[in-house]
Amino acid sequence: MRTIKQVSDLSGISVRMLHYYDKIGLLKPSKITDSGYRLYDDEAIMLLQQIMFYRELDIPLKEVKEILYSSDYDRTRGLEKQKKLLIIKRDRLNDLIELIDETLKGGKEMSFKEFDMSEYYNALEEFKEEFSDIIINNLGGMDKYNELIEKCKSNEADIAKMAIKQYGSIEKYVEAMKKNFRSDIFTIAEQYDKFKKDLLKDGHPKLAELFQKLLSYLGNEPSSIEVQQIAEEIKGTIKRDYELFNMDEDNCYWNSVIQIYLVNSEWIDAVDQKYGKGASKFIGEALKENLGEAQPKLSLLYKKLTSDLGKDPSSIEIQNVVEDIVKETANQNEMLKIEVGDNYWGYMAEVYLSNTAFQHATDRNFGDGAAVYIGTALKHYVENKK
């Protein structure tokens, strides 16, 4: 018997998705212990393998369930059919690779019509069924999601360009999108949203008391001993009582809390409305002071990269920092099971160099000219890694 965590590690399917498979009756645990732990035997693991084969073929879960639980289902015949379908998919990938090779050689002009966007929209429709709870929680309703799909259709050319630049093809982009939807990132987002609601709605009485106590010093220096004692107690309470922050060894999520108090206009307005004008900025500065140098590794690396914008972005010193950023980002993506595409850094270099809104946000954090500097450094890194 394997635990749900062991099955997740073995298959690469997130714990949340295995819970969903149980909920819809696609893959039930072989046994549930008195403590509520789900256990899976070898037969269940074999069934999961069958599910994964069908998912690789982009067959909706509802249809997968109908296939696997039909009275005349034969595992051997099913595998033979899956093999044929996978060969068809492989041949299509080979055709796409051949098209890209011809384009690179100058033999054929790239045309986005060569790539069928229907698979992308089918995936978006499929998510409505699988992740309805997440969609409603994050967007406020299914109507908002339908509007998002229509907006995507109106920006189809831009999506196609992004997909090809970052992932190599629309098909790879869709595959990554599906994988990311089934990663742990939405579980984290749900925990984070609950935490924020608790803060605004006083869902945690002790924290509500501590924030009221902290704001009794509003107008004082955030670095004062009295303020910092309360800030330390707030941090300790949150890290103890919320699982998301309890496991936050690098302070990634905790640093994001500080940032919403300082830069997120909607959150700032909500907090100031609750506690009074200037409350959000005071809380953010107090928590930032408390964090000190214990900032996330990635934040420190970007600060190091932009500490002197007069340095040559192609220098060995700066390129070493860029390489550390690339490695740390890869570690975080692997931990969250997120797929960002083979040309992610080439794409990000272009964003830093050309996206005006992104440039303004980056320059606010790191100083005027930081975005172009980062983009230039990334571009040099990508070009010299080929």
N, C-alpha and C positions, 0 to 999 in steps of 0.2 A: 504494500500500500504506500502511496505517495501523498504528501500533503498538497494543498492547492498551491503553495509557494514553490514546492519542488516541481510540480507539473508546469508552473509558469516558467521556471528557470529552464526546464528541459525543452519546452516547446517554443518559448519566446512569446507566448500569448500572455497578456497581462492578467493579473489576478482579477481585476475588474471585469474583463471580458469573460473569464471563466465563470464569474458570478452571473453574468448576463446569460451565458449558455445554459446555466442551471435554471435561471428564471424562466426562459422560454422553452425549456424542456428539450433542448438540443443535446446537452451533455450533462447528465445528472451525476453527482458524486456516487461512488459505490457504497459509501457509508458516511454517516455523520455521527461524530462522537457525542457523548453526553455534554461535552464542553462546547459543542457547536462547530467543531473543526471538520472540514470536508476532506475526505480521503478517496483516492482513486486507485483502482486495481489495474492490472495489465490490459484487461478487456476494454476498460474505459480509455486507457492510453491509446489503444489501437483505433478506437472510435474517433478520438481526437485527431489522430493522424488522417483518417478519412475526411474529416471536416476540413482540415487544413489543405488537403489536396483540392477539394471543391472550392475553397476560398481562393486558392491560387488561380483558379479558373474564373474568378469574379462572379460566382453563382451566389445569389442572395441567400441569406441564412434560412429564410422561410422555405425556399426550394430545397436547400440542402437537407433540412429536417424532413421534408416530404419524401426525398429520395431515400435517405438512410432508414427511415422508419416505415417504408412501404412494405407490404406483406411479401412482395416478390423480390425484394432487394437481395442481390447476390454479391458478396464482397469481391470475388475474383473478377466477375464481369464488370463490376464497378471500377476496379483498378485498370482493367484493359481499356475501358472507355476514357478514363482520366488520362491515360497515357496518350491516346490518340489526340485528345484535346490539347494536351500540353505540347505535343509535337506541332500542332497547328499554331499555337501561341509562339513557340520557338521560331518557326518559319517566318511569322510576322515580324518578330524582333530582328531576324536576319535581314529582312527586306528594308526595315528602317535603318539598320546599320549601313547597308549598301547605299541607301539614299544619301545618308550623311557623308559617306566616303566620297561619293560622286560630287557632292556639293563642295567639300573641302578641296577637291582636285580642280574645281572650277568647271566641271562637266555639266552641272545642272544647277539652276538657280533655286535656292531654298524657297519652298512654298508651304505655308502653313496648312493649305488645303490637303496636303499629303497626309496630315495627321487627323484622325477622326476624333472630334471633341465629344462625341456621344458617350463614350466611356466615362469621361469626366462628369458629365451631367447625371449619368446613371448612378455613379458613386454618390453624388450629392443627394439624390433621391433615396438611395439605400440608407444613408445615414439618418434620414428622417425616421425610419422605422427602428433602427438599432439604438439611436442615441436621442430619442425624443425627450427624455428627462433632462439631459444636458442642454439640448437646444432651448427648451422652455426656460430653464434656470438662467441661462446666459443671455438669451435674446429677448425673453419676456413672452414668447409665444411662437407658434408655428408659422403664423402669418409673416413674422419678421424674417424667418428663415426662407420662406418662399420668395420674399422680396429680395433677399440676398442672392438667391439662385438667378432671378431675373437680372439683377445687377451684373452678375458674372457673365451672363449671356450678352449683355450690352458691351462688356469689356473683354470679349472673347479673344480678340487679337492681342491685347496686352497680356492676358493670362498665358496665351500660347507662347509669346516671346519670353516671358519670365520662365515658364516651364522648360523651354529648350535651353535657355542660357544657364539656368541653375541645375537642372536635372538631366539634360541631354535630350529629352523627348517628353511629350505629353503623357505617354504611357508610363514612363518612369515616375513622372510627377504624380499621376493618379495612384500608382502603387505605393509611393511614399505617403501620400495623403491618407490612404486607407490605414497604413501602418501607424501613422501618427494619431489617427482617431482612436486606435485601439491601444495606444501607449498609456502610461500612468499619468500623463500630463493633465487629463481631465479630472482624475481623482484628486490630484493636487489642487487644481483650480476650484473644485467643489469644497475642499477643506478650507482653502483660503477665503472663499466667498462666505462660508459659515462664520469664520473668524471675524471678518469685517462686519457682518451683520450683528454679531455679538457686541462688537465695539460700539456701534451706533445705537443699538437697541438695548444696551445694558444687559445682554444675555449672560454675562459672567459678573455676578454681583461684586466679587472681590476686585476685579479689574475696574469696574465702574467707580468703586470707592477710591481706588488708587489714582485714577485719572482726575477725579474731582480734587483730590488732595494735591496732585501735581499742579493743576491749574490755579490753585490758591496762591501759587507763586508767580503767576503770570505777570510779566513786567520785570521780574528778576533775571539775572544772568542764567542761561541754561546750564552753565558750567559750575554753578554754585554747589556747595556740598549738600545743602538741603534738597535741591532739585535732583542731583545725581543719585542720592540715596533712594528717592522715590522711583527714578528711572530704572535703577538696578532692580528694584522690587517688581516693577512692571515687567521687565524683561524676564526675570526669573519665574514669575507666575505664568506668563505666556508659554515659555519654553517647557514648563512642567506640565501644564494642563492641555496643551494642544499638540497632537502627535506630529503635525507638519513641522513645527518649530523644535520639537524635542529631538528630532533626528537631523536638524539643520546644523551640521558640524562646521560648515564653511560660512554660515550666516547669510546664505544667498536669499532665503525667504525673509529673514529678519531685516536685511538691508532694503528689500523691496517695500517693507512696511514703512520704514523711515522715509523712503522716496515718495510714497503716496501722500504723506503728511506735508511734504515740502514742495512737490511739483504737480501733483494730480489735482487739477482745478475743481473737478466735481467733488472729490473727497474733501478738499480744503473748504469748499462752500458748505458741505454737509456738516463738517466738524465745527466750523465757525458758527453755523446756525444753531448747533446744539450747545456749544459752550461759550460763544462770544467771539467777537472779531479778534483775530491774531492767535486764536487757540491752536489751530493746526500747525502754524509755523513754529510756535513755542514748543509743542509736543515733539515735532520732527527734529528740531535743533537739540532738544534735551536728549532724545534717544540717539541721535547721531553722535553727540558728545560722549555718551555712555559707551557706544560701540567703539569709538576711538580707532585704533589701527587694526582691530579685529574684523576688517572688512573682507568681503569675498575675494578670493584670489583673482578672479577675472576683473573685478572692479579695480583692484590695485594694479593689475597689469596694464589696463587702459590708461590709468593715471600716469603710470611710468612711461608709457608710449608717448603721451602728450605733454610730459613735464617740461620739455624744451622744444618748441616748434621750430626753432632755428637749426636744429640738427638735420643732417641729411637723412631723409627717410629710407634711402637705399643702403645706408651704412650698416656694417656688421652688427654694431650695437643695437640699432633699432630693429633690424631683421631678426635678431635673436629674441627680442621681446615679442615680435609678431608671431614667431614660431611657438613661443610659450602660450600665446593667446589661442592659436589654432589648436594646440594640444589640449589645453584646459577646456575649450569649447567642445572638443570631441569627447572628452571624458564626461562632461555633463550631458551631452546628447545620448551617449551610450547608457548612462545611468537611467535616463528618462525614456530610453528606447525610441528616440526621435531620429528620423531620417531627413537630412537636409540637402542631399544631392551632392554629386561628385564635384560640381563647379561652384559650390556655395561661396567660397571666398572670392572667386572671380566676380561672381554676381554682386557680392557685398561691396567689393571695391568700386564697382560701377555705381551702386546706390550712394555710397559716401561721396562720390565725385559728381553726381548729377542730380540727386533727389533733393530739391530745395528744402522741403519740410523736414526731411531727415537731417540735413545739414544744420538747420536752425536749432533743432533739439540737441544735436551733438555739440554744437558750439556753446550752447548754454551750459552744458555740463563740464566741458573741458577747455573752453576759451575760443575766441574768434580764430577761425582758420583750422580748427582741430579736425573737422570732418574731411576737408580736402587732404590734410596731412595723413590721416588714417587711411583714406582711400588710396593715396599715392604709395604708402608703405605696403598696403595689401596687394596692390597691383604689381609692384616690384617682386613681392614674395611669390605670387602665383606664376608670373612669367618666368621666374628663375627656378621654379620647382618642376617645370614641364620637362 
